[in-house]
Amino acid sequence: MADDFFEVPSSRVLTTEGPVRLPMLFYDVSVRQLNFFVEYDSALSRLEGTGLAPCRFFNGKALASLILYNYRDVTIGEYDEVTIVLLVYPPAVREPRLYLPNLARRDGHKWTVGGYVLEMPVTIPDARAAGREIWGYPKYLTDIPLAISDRDFSYQVMDEPGGSPVLTVECTPGPGITTRASDLVTFSNHEDTILRTVVDVDAACRNSPRGKLRIRAGTTEHRFARNVRELGLDRLKPFVVQSTDSFRSRLNRGWPVASQKTPPPPYAVEGERPARWPAGGEAGLKETFRKETPAV
C-alpha cells in the first residue's frame, strides 16, 4: 500500500530567516521523552499570563515532559531540539471533564488538552525563527551535544552556542512495551491569541521504566536551568521513558481558540517579527478566528 502520510496540501509563510512551507514535514526523527508528575503550584506559576491552566491529575500533580528531538531529515534542514512541556487546557474554552481519555486518543484533532512549551532550545536559526514567529514557541539558539543508541542516550543543553551546560541528561531505560504513538497538540501564545496546534504523528514508541538515569541542572540563573530546578526535574523520577527512532510528523499551522494578551517572549531576538502569510492568508485566519472563537 502506498505511503501517503506526507501527501498533504501546503502553504507558504515568510519568517526572518526565509520562507517556510506548512505543514512542516519531519521525515526521520529520534525522540527520547521523560514524563514526570510535578507539583501543581509550580506548574501553575509558570503559566501566569498565558490564559492556560495545568491539568491536575488523580494524585494532585501536574504533568511535565522533558523531550529530546534529533531531527535528521526535515523540510527546513536537520537540527536538534529539547523541550520542557506542561500538559494544559485553556479555561476560556472549557475545562475537560477527564484528562486521561484525551491522552488515550491517537487523533490529536479530538483532544481538548495539549502541551504548553515552556522551553525549546534549538540548533539552527531557521528553526528558531519559525517556532517563534509562526507559533510563539520560546526558542533560543544554542548547542545540544547528544549521543543516542538503541540502549541508552545522553545529551546536554548549553546556555548559548559554545557556552556552559544548563542541563545534562544520561539515561539507560529498562525493557519496555512498544505501542503506536499518538498525535501531539500544543497551546501557545501568539499575537494576542491562544493558538492550538495539532502535530500529526506516525511512529512506534517504546514505553519503559527509567532504568539508570542521571539529570543535572545548571547552577546559574539561566531561565532553562531555573525551570528545571524549580519544577524538580533534576530530583524527581519519571514514571515512564518513551523512545522512538522511527518518528515522522506534520507540524501544522496553529489556529486561534481564545483571545489572550501575549506575554513578553523570553530570549528576545533582535529583528524578530511575526511571520507573514501570502495576500489574503492572514485575513483568512482572522476571519476563521472571528467565527470559531467562543465569547470569553
C-alpha angles and dihedrals in degrees: 000000000000118000106234099164092118096039097105135126115266140199135196131243128180122228130179088265095050140274122335127196117223132247089043107222124221110194104173123019141155117211131192114185129184115194121203139181105226134183110286095222091052091054092044093054090056092056097056110139095009098099089234133111131204119252108247113217132207091275093053091252134120125233121245127177130199108202135185118200120192103191108196099167121024134148091247095044135274119303145143130245140182123199138190108205132185120201107237147158132209109247090200089068100038141292112252113241090222130017103195096063088060091056091048092058115088092201107083091193087075096050122111093189131055147166124285108209107225096173132014117168115180137186104228131055093229091061092046093051095044094048095047100038101040102034107013094241114163098244126164130180118249146125121282109187110194146170122201131182137157090266106038147356140205136182145161134214116213126211089233138345107301090005138117128294119265091179136023122185128185118176141168105185121210124241113297150181121260120225137163112274121239126230120268129237127193134190116205140166116247133155094347095308137093108244122209112204127186120206111200108217134198111183147116112232132198114220112205143165113257097258108179112001136168124177122180124185124206117256096224127096092252107141094239094051091045092052091050092051098042094047088048096235090142091056107032126083116236115236092217139011115212121200136179137161094185101064118147125171150165116224106206130199115270124248124214114247102170142007114256131157106248114240117230107278117244120238094032114215121211113240094015117150136171112277115264122230124206118271110300094012098100092042089053091052092050092049091051089049091051092052100040104037116097120225111274 
